[in-house]
């Protein structure tokens, strides 16, 4: 049996490997989405596909990489066919992916002829073809409108992309150079990790390595069980709305019923709306990653995240619903569904443990993209934003702070202006947009920019109708809004736009939502 | 000629005096005094002066020619928020950039997170109508009326400093210059920090935050520097005051007052510089320095003979983007607390027991098990020798505690296993740091100093596959030694607007260096320093087009200033070097059509000062041994435990020993683990590993 000191050592080494992958991605990637927005994640899995170590990146990705790898190993790849250097990749939501811009890549680490682990990287690529720039087609009604689907296939050997696959892909995307650049960053990062994992396994031997990995997962699982045992039982139910699915303004509802009983927490999402016609849908793996984050951030925020950490959580959904959609439903706005699932779960948990949960945050990643036609191609500027954080029983909410679930950064103004025909006119806090209460919600953000070339604009936002809820009698934050000023006239825009024509000189303004307040 | 190096740290003030006539050095270590740092400093200086006169302090001979200072004044002012009153002037519409920051949070699950850039009490932010675009063109001119409007109802007499932070100013500083002039015309006593001077590169938040911190630090730092200047003249007739900068060079007082943010790493940089000096004198190309003290460990790296640098890091979550020596601090030291969590895990640090209440064995009320306690329990610290035998250690209390924590295990066995975890943690941090630089630990020599490093260096080296360790015997004042050996450096970063280096001809490089030289020369001369035109090194920050991370490629002045037959020789050489580094770090390169971008160049010129002539380098090692501390001789102690030998180093001649054994040096113990072989000469302990790598 492996000692807990050796286990700790192996844990440190594996986390270091995951972090070195993240460093490599930042340093070699070539799109603003990955290198500045930091829209990527890295993790390490055992030979069965269980997550055993990850870098501090985006839970939305990380919690879903394990189900994706497990799916691939179960349905697509015979482990015995894999040889050193093989890289398997997919972006297919219906094969364990999230949405089409996210490309997941995995590479096995070997000891002798046996696979002992996998390194995995997920990058949000700046474009994947489809009906609107960035893959953000708010009017899509089938996944086929959203871009190129890559089923789980071999995409590279070591750090060299498979030429045929890459030519297929780069021919079908708007920014082939960025795509290839970020893909190469994924390959380079996995190469770094594999070398390291193989060294660790060699040093400790296969048996002890496997024992350590089991123990790492058991430790997290036991810790969560211990915490849950100490918490009182209870039940809560909470509802969140989505403005519309992009095609109609009919609101969608997310209802979470959360019950804590003994050493288990269950989330029932069966009351949620049917799957949307538009792209406001999440596959089960996306929804699960939101549920896991929502619960663990409240009850077990200090427990190291790995396959063991989620073993006490149960999630029930209905197939064909907005949180468990079936093909060919479009899914590009899966993140929006995830944000709302998190806030519904937090709202329900607040009914059981009022002091442990903050009021709602802004609740949308505000993804938007511009397409500017250039000579024989299209230039795509993709970006996203955050808003105010919810107030807590202890403090005001922080203004302009990313929720941990997507942990998004912003792209510096000077970087955007140097790269695209964009000039910003303001980037400021939206003072007073946070909810009022004993503690104030954080303020949202106002970001305004003038476009310096004709083109098209896409938005997949939400929260324009309902603000982020307050708790304990406090008010909700201001809803978000988006408008364009053209020839002195202000045109209010809807939260979901596909290929909205923009003209040189237009000024677009995004005002993101404030966080909810806390207490009367 | 007398040169004095002073390193005022949190706990100790180290003073090192070098007399170039006698070629000897004298050192003293006194307790740092607060709030008036001068007390401890005076005591230390009196001590070294007394040593240099063999104890007969002659009032007529108290003079010091050069005073070189490593200081934590900026670091403390920053951590304690001892700030002046400051106005930050930004482009109108972007006043909140400092508060918005970059959104990301270090802890994803912290739902109660509250910390962001909040200097609300110290800084007033005002926006001004002006705009320069991303190509450096003026879109909205900056007018005096606009400045007046934005400063409406502000009494400039009530402020100490101004941070001028305008968009795209790194491409065109016209507006920042104009604003600076305006402020000075209204109140000539203001300290002005312009963002294009402090950190002339793109990304507004990073540039502005650095500039704002510079402005906030200015009052406290300038006051300290001016006080010190007066004191030096009065007491020791010393007019040459030099400050050790985070960049790893020395600067006179005047430029230091302008950019005090460069002092943030002034102290710890000394240790890194000492490592570089050691590497040079022993002809070691790749050296990793580990300075392990009571609460933390500082890691620095020398590869290919060069101290590795960084172009930014965060202090307290705020980005400070200036060139600096890369010193990585890990919350792991002798006082780090060991916790056995209910989740079956064992956690070490970052919490530290410090010196009060201290480790359990200190018997000062410490209840928590620390790394020092483990070393005692494992038999690695001999209670008779700890802190020169001045501190009695209570081993029984440690054993009791360990038995409670690990009832199922043999106590010293458990302690040793946990020490392996300490070494592993140290090794993991070193490996990660080396990884970031694209280096393989197996190519490195470890330099171990600081009170606690010697106990862990062999095991950490084993983890890393490192086969040679060097422990300097003057380790206790090594930082001051590094500062004493420092060189005058005037530096400047030039933004190059992402040009493709393939288009550049040699003349571009020649012109660049000439231009920077002319500018820095003036500044140097005002401080009585001669700038050496030929002694320059330039770090070109270069990447593939569209990459955000840039690799600094170093080129020496000798190469850059020469004439070549081939007009694009320098560009080609630069690109070749970059490609090599990229492949080394990331395992791949792109082909030619991807294109490259040269974003900025960081130029460092060396200068000379009459008091710093090159032939006056002090000898390695501590000269005070001439005064009775004497050269090394060996004393064999009775075996501490049957098989373990304990050798005390306090004297002359060489010595060699094989592990497992212990070497007791002044203020620190070196644990020579099995398979390691120790050799001692007058300056160093050399540890070499035999047999195959672990």
Interface residues (C-beta under 8 A of the other chain):
Chain A: X3 X4 X5 X8 X9 X12 X13 X16 X19 X20 X23 X24 X26 X27 X28 X29 X30 X31 X32 X35 X36 X38 X56 X59 X159 X177 X178 X181 X184 X187 X188 X191 X192 X203 X215 X218 X219 X220 X222 X223 X226 X296 X297 X298 X301 X302 X303 X357 X358 X386 X389 X392 X394 X395 X396 X398 X399 X400 X401 X402 X404 X405 X407 X408 X409 X410 X412 X413 X414 X415 X417 X418 X423 X424 X425 X426 X427 X428 X429 X445 X448
Chain B: X93 X94 X95 X96 X97 X99 X100 X101 X102 X103 X104 X105 X106 X107 X108 X109 X110 X111 X112 X113 X114 X116 X133 X134 X139 X167 X168 X170 X202 X203 X204 X205 X206 X341 X342 X343 X344 X345 X346 X417 X418 X420 X421 X424 X425 X428 X431 X432 X435 X436 X498 X544 X545 X546 X547 X548 X549 X585 X586 X587 X588 X590 X594 X694
